[in-house]
Amino acid sequence: LFMKYHLSLIAFLLISTLSFGQFKVIKFGVKGGVNYPQNALSAADILTIYNDQTYDITNLQTDFQNGFHFGGITRISLPLVPVYVHGEALYTQFKETLIITDGGQEVDLSSTVRRLDFPISAGAKFGPAYAGLGGTPSLPFANASALWSSDQEANLTWGWHIQAGLKLWRLMGEVKYEGGFGMLSRNVIYTDNGGTDYSFDLDARRSQIMVSLTYFFK
């Protein structure tokens, strides 16, 4: 009986090892894709400007150019359990412009957003498909720009995201919507031709749609 117990235990460990090796609980890969920032001012932006009454909201608009992201990803997926966890480190870049109409003349204040994102996600698997949500801490690169106050450029910001995708073989396609919490802001200072300073806060984090493709190593 003692020998039979040990043989059963060894067989279980071998089967478990082979299963884990086949399913590969932890996978590493590279990820890249396109960013589609959203143009609209957030509700928090509009409320802040309206309450401060430092500038006419009808003369303020934002414009964005599509950007990109790339980096590494770690995926933890347990065998026979329909859940997953993603951890990522991504470089993200896109351009945003604040357009102010002053005396019939448009003034463009442009800034290129460059930051490191560290999305952490969890969700459920439905065969090859999956869907989940998580948080995205980001560290912007410190660089002076015409849009944001330079002393606030390197502050850590937090966002949230929802995602859905399809994983086949070593490839994984994903669509993610990312947004801010509406309480992270930076100060914008604009001086018009008459020497008048306009100062107001806008959300530091823009909402965006991200479409990406991942390749997992063997």
C-alpha positions, 0 to 999 in steps of 0.5 A, a space after each residue: 500500500 505504501 509503494 502504491 501510494 508513492 507510485 500514485 503520487 509520482 504519477 500525479 506529479 509527472 502528469 501535473 508537470 507535463 500538463 503545466 508544460 503543455 499549457 504553459 502557465 506563464 508566457 512571455 511575449 512582445 506587443 505593439 499596436 496603434 493608439 486612437 486618442 479621443 478628441 472630446 474634452 472630459 466632463 471634468 475639464 468642462 466643469 473646471 473651466 466653467 467654475 473657474 470662469 477664466 476662459 470661454 469654453 466655446 473658444 477651446 478645443 482639442 485635437 489629436 493625432 493617432 500614436 503607437 505603443 510597443 513593449 513586453 507582456 507577461 500572461 498568466 493563465 491556469 490550465 482548466 481554469 477560465 481566467 487570466 492575468 496580464 502584466 505589461 510594460 509599454 512605451 506609448 506616444 501620441 500628439 495632442 493639440 490645444 486650439 484657442 481662438 483669440 481675437 479671431 486668430 487660432 493659436 495652437 499649443 502642441 505637445 507630444 505625449 511620451 510615457 511608460 505604461 504598466 497595465 495590469 489586467 485580469 479577466 475571463 476566457 471563453 475558448 480562444 476569446 477573452 475579456 477583462 479589465 484593470 488599471 494602468 499606472 503611467 510615468 510620463 517622460 519629463 520634457 517641457 512643452 507648450 501645453 503642460 507646465 514643465 514642473 508637472 510633466 513627470 508625475 505618475 498618473 493612473 488610468 483604467 481600461 477594459 479589454 477584449 481579444 482573441 488568442 490563437 496559437 502564439 498570436 493574440 489580437 486585442 482591443 482596449 479602451 483606456 480612460 482616466 479617473 477624472 481627477 488627475 489634472 495639470 495646469 495649462 497657462 496661455 498668454 494672449 497677444 494683449 499680455 493677459 494670462 489664462 490659466 486652467 486645469 485639464 485632465 492629464 490623461 486622455 481617453 483612447 482606444 488601443 488596437 494591438 497584436 502580441 506574439 508569445 515566445 515558445 
